[in-house]
């Protein structure tokens, strides 16, 4: 659960909501072949259950009242990675800010695989 406080009160948004929202936004971007497990917990969980999870490759943290998003992705071989990443950053920032009203301070994209 992500908790943010402002002058109106406390906002609580589940991490599953962010994972779904951001995961769908990333998957719509051209050149993204898929999401990659980030961290030991996600990798172990996927290996044990043999199923895909909505939070695969997505991590969201609240820092000083704004959001920091970490993404681990696989890109399509032969495409310009810098252009693909710029597209992802813009899309994630726009979709997240529009849906939640919270400012996105940073979107970190880690290209872990090329397919």
C-alpha positions, -999 to 999 in steps of 0.1 A, spaced: 0 0 0 14 34 -10 5 62 14 9 99 5 -1 127 27 -12 162 15 -31 191 29 -64 173 22 -55 141 41 -40 107 34 -41 89 0 -37 52 -1 -33 34 -34 -24 -3 -37 7 -14 -55 -14 -38 -75 -33 -8 -90 -1 8 -100 13 -24 -114 -18 -29 -136 -19 8 -147 17 10 -155 20 -25 -170 -8 -18 -195 7 16 -204 42 0 -210 27 -29 -230 11 -4 -254 44 12 -263 60 2 -296 91 -20 -292 83 -35 -258 84 -73 -260 75 -78 -224 82 -72 -187 111 -89 -169 110 -99 -132 128 -73 -111 144 -86 -79 146 -119 -62 111 -119 -48 94 -115 -82 118 -140 -99 113 -167 -71 75 -162 -71 73 -166 -109 96 -197 -108 76 -214 -81 41 -207 -94 48 -208 -132 24 -179 -139 26 -143 -148 19 -116 -122 6 -81 -128 34 -65 -109 61 -82 -130 89 -57 -137 71 -27 -120 82 -10 -87 66 22 -74 79 42 -44 67 75 -29 95 100 -23 88 135 -10 51 134 -21 58 122 -57 63 89 -73 94 71 -85 87 43 -110 112 15 -118 105 -7 -149 124 -38 -161 116 -45 -197 125 -66 -227 127 -48 -260 124 -60 -296 157 -66 -313 167 -41 -340 148 -11 -327 163 21 -313 164 15 -276 167 53 -267 135 61 -287 116 32 -272 126 43 -236 116 79 -242 82 67 -254 78 45 -223 88 73 -199 63 98 -215 35 73 -216 40 61 -180 43 97 -167 11 108 -186 -10 78 -177 0 77 -140 -5 115 -135 -38 115 -153 -52 85 -134 -40 93 -99 -34 131 -99 0 124 -83 32 138 -98 57 113 -112 92 126 -103 112 99 -121 107 69 -144 137 46 -144 137 21 -173 160 -9 -172 164 -28 -205 172 -63 -192 166 -83 -224 164 -81 -262 141 -105 -279 
